[in-house]
């Protein structure tokens, strides 16, 4: 037991970081489960982080309240953006959401209320390990139950074949819209927890490179598998610590692992033991080959 | 004031266009969004700088580093895309997007390991920097070189695509890989050559922009990567003339918005335009291919 306490004292920051990254990974996995690639989760995390932090600093409200308001704010922005954007397909959705993320970043950089490029500091340090893992457990339970609900089946159906899903009376654009909004809300929770963990946030925390990190968690874990996403987040968060001795070259390991997964194990870690033949196919061979294009109007 | 802004916009636009042409070429042929293109852009810029610092003249460094960019791009294809193609993973899926990100991470990490994280400049006098004047616009010899070389490379590319057997093969593979193979086209070789050309163009853009601003850094790829996306969306994904037009338009838009509006939202222009185009007209200004696929 003392050994465990010692381990925790030594690595508590990393343990918290893993949990927060896992929540970010879950947020992306929701849209990936519906088969679409939206890359604005880092931006939504940032929006919620700013909203929640400003409320904590100015009003002193507790973390639960500020986080929920922050997540609601992210979901609201997600709904506004989602309405036009979720009609786009494939690469175009990815690009539109990347563009939105960059715009959000530039706005945060120039507003006075967000502290501009210098960021917001003196955010109350209210995030604790148990809170993070409680949220993670709740979300894990939610994702586990989701698979058994009508909504869960609709999501899976849209991922596998939009046209077939539509012929069963499922509206693919509704599924895409609501997974997008839900994904923004979960990313918002992660962003608020991150802000209250680190005292300090700046626009740079929510840029494209963070988005790539989140995407990497999901791909390593196995696209569209919530469990895989969490494991991927843990693995990728730990890797830099393990390879610290490589100094400047340690990112190479990240790149090689990622490349190897895409090339040799497209189902990710989850695919290594999963015998589920219905496993998500987003990263694997059989994705539709038509030119990824544009709105479905 | 206006003359100067116009000149600045054109010089900036030329490099955007040169970068975006290689980017969009890969998309046009393989439907792949190649997010390692910016890493090749950055790596070539460093190779040219290193050669100049070791005493080679700038033109020699330019030629060698451009070839390096092409070669690196072929390596990218072999490592990151060819294995997926062999398994039948189509463009437009997540796989190639991720593997190109992975390759980009590796290249960036290697370059950071070799050259360090700091911004570097060319030695004094290594780059032609005499001052020139046209009308009320002042610019340097290097600016002019950037424009001339960019335009020349884009002209050569369009002639190559239109009027040579290789160009016909590339266009056939872009249209339909299987049909091209049935017609006796060596698809893998054509794709490799496409990557060679795209990488050389991206590399050349990196070398030129590094010399023009006298600043070469690990981050320069990240900075242009998303701007390049805006350019190819503006022009139309996969359209070469579109990328050229989009590049110059974005260069001018940015420069004039800084001059007449505000500098703080300069970078937002690119993404606002991109976002609007995607919503209103996802095929872009000249995007024939994408529009037809709808």
Interface residues (C-beta under 8 A of the other chain):
Chain A: X37 X84 X85 X88 X90 X91 X92 X94 X95 X96 X98 X99 X100 X102 X103 X106 X107 X109 X110 X208 X209 X212 X215 X216 X219 X223 X247 X248 X249 X250 X251 X252 X254 X255 X256 X258 X259 X262 X263 X266 X282 X283 X284 X285 X286 X287 X288 X289 X290 X291 X292 X293 X294 X295
Chain B: X31 X33 X79 X80 X83 X84 X87 X88 X89 X90 X91 X92 X93 X94 X95 X97 X98 X99 X101 X102 X103 X104 X105 X106 X108 X109 X110 X112 X113 X116 X117 X222 X225 X226 X229 X230 X233 X237 X264 X265 X267 X268 X271 X272 X274 X275 X278 X279 X282 X283 X289 X290 X291 X293 X294
